[in-house]
Structures are given as C-alpha cells and as structure tokens.
Amino acid sequence: MVLQAIKYKRGQLEVLDQLRLPHAEVYETVRSSEDAWHAIKEMRTRGAPAIAIVAALALAAELENLSAANKLSDKAEEVAAFILEKLSYLVTSRPTAVNLADAVTKLSKVVENALSEAGNGEAMKDAYIQAAEKMLVDDVSDNEAIGKYGAEWILKNGIVQGNSEVSVLTHCNTGSLATAGYGTALGVIRSLNAQGKLRRAFCTETRPYNQGSRLTAFELVHDKIPATLITDSMASALLYNRGSEERIAAIVVGADRVAANGDTANKIGTYALAISARHHGVKFLIAAPRTTIDLQTKSGKDIVIEERPGWEVTRIKGPRFDGAELDPSIVENVSIAANGIDIWNPSFDVTPAELIDAIITEVGVVEKDESGAFNMASVFEK
Ligand SMILES: CSC[C@@H](O)[C@@H](O)C(=O)COP(=O)(O)O
C-alpha cells in the first residue's frame, strides 16, 4: 500500500498525524483553515511541500462545505475576500518553508484574476478549489521528475561502487510524508532503488524532532528499500573512507527555501553534513521542486529561521514500555535533559551555495556556471 500523508477528495481532507508515527497510523480530519493552521504549527503534518498543499486543500474543503451548507455568499467579491483573509492567516503557521508562501501567492492571484470572470460566489469557490487541487496532482509528478534527474546525476557524478551501485545518505524526511507523494530527496533514493542501482540508503536520526528515525526509517522499511539508520553524530564517520568498506556516493537532502544564489535552508544539521561532505570529497545535492526556490530572497542571510519550543530538545516521545510490551496507544514524553538548562532550538540551518554541488529540480539539474555561481532563475525559464 502506498504511504499517504494527505488524503483528499472534494470537501474532505485527512492528514496522517505524524506526531504519532511510527507507533500508530492515525488520520485526522482537517475541516477548516484553523484546523490546518494548528496541524501545521504543531507539526502533526509537516514537510515543506506538504504543508503548502494541506493549507491550500484545507481551505478548499472549508469552502466546499460552506457551499454545501448554503453558507457561502453568492457574491464573488465576498468569497474572494474570505479566501484572501484565510490565506493570509494560513501563511503565518510556519515561516521558513517558502512553499507555503508560494502557494498563498499563487492562489491569491487565482482569486484576484477570477474576480473579472466569476459571476458569483460559487464560481469564485470553484476557481479556488480547482487551483488548490492542481497543486496536489502537480507535486507528485514534479517529485517523480526530481527522482529521475537526481538518480541520473548521482550515477554519473557520484562514487559508484564496483557493482555499479551507489549508497546514499539523506537527512530529515523528504518522502511521501513530507510531500503529496514519492518525495524529493527520498524520491531520488526511490528512483535509484527502482532502477536496481541502490546499494543502501543511510538516514540520519535528525534530532531533535527525529524526522529521520521516526518518518524516513518508517518509509524505507514500508517500501522495503535497503536502509540503515545512524545518529546525526555518526555521519562523518560514515563518510570517512575506510578502504573496502561502505562508500557513500552522495548526500542528497531536501530544502525548505533555496535563495536566488543557491544558499539553502533545510532541516537543522544539513550544514554540518555539507561541511563533512566537502571534507571527504563526497557530492552534496539539494533536491527540491521549483516551489521551494525563492528568487525574492537574495541569499541565505535573508532567510528567517524558525525557532521551536525547548521541550522538543529536552523531551522525547515514545510509546509506554512496561518491560515486556510496547503499548502504542499510550504515547509519553520522556525527559532526556537536566531540568533548568537553557535551550536553543533552531528548526533549520542555511548551507552556503559554495558547499552545494548541484540542485535537482523537476525541470532538470542546476549546476554552477564558470564563475562558480548557481543561476536559480534559469529553472523558471524552462
Ligand atoms: C521535503 S521538505 C524539506 C525537508 O528537507 C525538511 O527540512 C522538512 O521536511 C521540513 O522540516 P519539518 O520541520 O519537518 O517540516
């Protein structure tokens, strides 16, 4: 069965509660923009592309249900104002991943353009819903293209082992759970595996929220992809070349915002991986759809980094263990730090473009030009 973070049919949206994974697979119904805002903020749903799509579809479901209950205004202008207000609210849920802001900008334009054509509230609602639903469909096909381009690039430029297979390291969760399906960096791993070219995927635990051990490991096991979990602190030891032992062909990660110069904000710990990759002569790749590229942000210095609550660092979540059996229905937050210690919990870091070898998008791979710079605008010319 295909793993789905988002289940949608017109008027009905459900998201897989990622706080309860991997111990329980529970879907939560999202009925309104307010429900979506909380699900995103509290990270029950997460991942840069997924939060944009959940926000867009939550409002679509809300509009459809208001219409079914005869509570939608019949004036196009009033429905447009309602949609624009909800979009401005939804964008405040998480600041770093630009996909959410990008979706809000695009959907606001759809609504503004529809004002001249939509004769009534119902037509305005339909214009919005069609655009939101298209985002869900496009994300999956974009990810499949990213997977194909990324796999090709790694097989050509990465460290390929004797039997023409590659091992790849990834960070955080960029798979079906972080997107509408297939995944970005994890899509590259899926594509390598489908071609019989993946020797092994390694995934980091991704402290403090553990997207790697809870979510990526869950996806890799679910899809029967050969994989090994390491703690974040083991990555450099893995990259260190010990002769005949495991060689990592490349590190491939996702992104939450790629600035115009290629500087990339991604899950905390990405920057350390990029430094280690450069030191060990291992290629370092970003895999992200064009919705993650923000030409308005000139460099990484301008990216706002979300800081999350300290308890995400001091506590770890897991099912109750009575010494014999796990009870997945009772999830506890266990303290793993000394009470009273101050905490810094930035959710993302910025990897300078200098440390990135290539950026994989759905329209192809962006590599540096002769001057050593990425021309990110080029992906919008295709
Ligand atoms: C494909 S999403 C980009 C990821 O690499 C990653 O940073 C991410 O999933 C976002 O983090 P999260 O804080 O879990 O929402």
PDBQT file of the ligand as one rigid body, heavy atoms in Angstrom, charges set to zero:
ROOT
HETATM    1  C1  LIG A 401      10.848  17.948   1.547  1.00  0.00    +0.000 C 
HETATM    2  S1  LIG A 401      10.697  19.039   2.890  1.00  0.00    +0.000 SA
HETATM    3  C2  LIG A 401      12.290  19.667   3.221  1.00  0.00    +0.000 C 
HETATM    4  C3  LIG A 401      12.987  18.825   4.233  1.00  0.00    +0.000 C 
HETATM    5  O1  LIG A 401      14.263  18.582   3.889  1.00  0.00    +0.000 OA
HETATM    6  C4  LIG A 401      12.852  19.267   5.622  1.00  0.00    +0.000 C 
HETATM    7  O2  LIG A 401      13.665  20.228   6.096  1.00  0.00    +0.000 OA
HETATM    8  C5  LIG A 401      11.479  19.240   6.049  1.00  0.00    +0.000 C 
HETATM    9  O3  LIG A 401      10.802  18.245   5.876  1.00  0.00    +0.000 OA
HETATM   10  C6  LIG A 401      10.888  20.351   6.749  1.00  0.00    +0.000 C 
HETATM   11  O4  LIG A 401      11.030  20.114   8.043  1.00  0.00    +0.000 OA
HETATM   12  P1  LIG A 401       9.857  19.956   9.053  1.00  0.00    +0.000 P 
HETATM   13  O5  LIG A 401      10.299  20.868  10.145  1.00  0.00    +0.000 OA
HETATM   14  O6  LIG A 401       9.816  18.524   9.408  1.00  0.00    +0.000 OA
HETATM   15  O7  LIG A 401       8.578  20.419   8.398  1.00  0.00    +0.000 OA
ENDROOT
TORSDOF 0
